[in-house]
């Protein structure tokens, strides 16, 4: 991979660009929190060739939502479940909106 290829990936929300330490710093939390939400199945960081955890921007947004819930007194496991359910609901709403859009569009005339 060339340097030019790497720069193009920086816009990719799923590119694992952040180390555990940097991710924890950005979220204002500890590496232990990131490990806990990983163990709870909320996020699964990718691993570098050396085995170090790497997080994407998408994963950091998910982790930030879990941290917000934990900061308001929700246990980590419950916060992870809530975030998973919120994500599933958002996806279901997106799919439903797409189905409604398709159903509302005029259908082409039937071939005779």
C-alpha positions in Angstrom: 0.0 0.0 0.0 1.4 3.4 -0.9 1.1 6.6 1.1 -1.5 7.9 -1.3 -3.7 4.8 -0.7 -3.5 5.3 3.0 -4.6 8.9 2.8 -7.7 7.9 0.9 -8.7 5.5 3.7 -8.8 8.3 6.3 -12.3 9.3 5.1 -13.5 5.7 5.6 -15.6 5.4 8.8 -14.7 1.8 9.1 -11.0 2.1 8.7 -9.3 1.1 12.0 -7.1 4.2 12.4 -7.0 4.6 16.2 -4.9 2.8 18.8 -6.5 1.8 22.1 -4.7 4.6 23.9 -5.7 7.2 21.4 -9.3 6.0 21.3 -9.5 6.1 25.1 -8.0 9.6 25.1 -10.5 10.8 22.5 -13.4 9.3 24.5 -12.2 10.6 27.8 -12.2 7.1 29.2 -9.8 4.3 30.0 -8.5 1.4 27.9 -10.3 -0.8 30.4 -13.7 0.6 29.4 -12.9 -0.2 25.7 -11.9 -3.7 26.7 -15.2 -4.0 28.7 -17.4 -3.0 25.9 -15.5 -5.3 23.6 -16.1 -8.2 26.0 -19.8 -7.3 26.1 -19.9 -7.6 22.3 -20.6 -4.0 21.5 -17.6 -3.5 19.3 -14.9 -5.8 18.0 -11.7 -3.9 17.3 -9.5 -5.1 14.5 -6.0 -6.1 15.4 -2.8 -4.8 13.9 -0.1 -7.2 12.7 1.4 -6.9 16.2 -1.9 -7.9 17.8 -2.8 -4.3 19.0 -6.4 -3.2 19.0 -7.4 -0.6 16.4 -10.7 1.3 16.4 -12.6 3.0 13.6 -14.5 6.2 13.8 -17.7 4.3 13.6 -16.7 2.2 16.6 -15.7 5.3 18.5 -19.1 6.8 18.0 -20.7 3.6 19.3 -18.3 3.6 22.3 -19.1 7.3 23.0 -22.8 6.5 23.2 -22.1 3.6 25.6 -20.0 5.9 27.7 -22.7 8.5 27.8 -25.1 5.8 29.2 -22.5 4.6 31.7 -21.9 8.1 32.8 -25.6 8.4 33.7 -25.5 5.3 35.9 -26.3 2.5 33.4 -24.2 -0.7 34.0 -21.7 -1.4 31.1 -23.5 -4.6 30.0 -26.9 -2.8 29.9 -25.4 0.2 28.1 -24.0 -2.1 25.5 -27.3 -3.8 25.0 -29.1 -0.5 24.7 -26.7 0.7 22.1 -27.0 -2.5 20.1 -30.8 -2.2 20.2 -30.7 1.5 19.1 -28.5 0.5 16.2 -30.8 -2.3 15.2 -33.8 0.1 15.4 -32.1 2.7 13.3 -31.3 0.0 10.6 -34.9 -1.3 10.7 -36.2 2.3 10.3 -33.9 2.9 7.3 -35.1 -0.3 5.7 -38.7 0.5 6.3 -38.2 4.0 4.8 -36.7 2.4 1.7 -39.6 0.0 1.4 -42.1 2.9 1.7 -40.2 4.9 -0.9 -40.2 2.0 -3.4 -43.9 1.2 -2.7 -44.9 4.9 -3.2 -43.0 5.2 -6.5 -45.1 4.9 -9.6 -44.8 1.4 -11.1 -43.9 1.0 -14.7 -46.7 0.0 -17.1 -47.2 -3.7 -17.3 -45.9 -5.4 -20.5 -48.7 -6.8 -22.7 
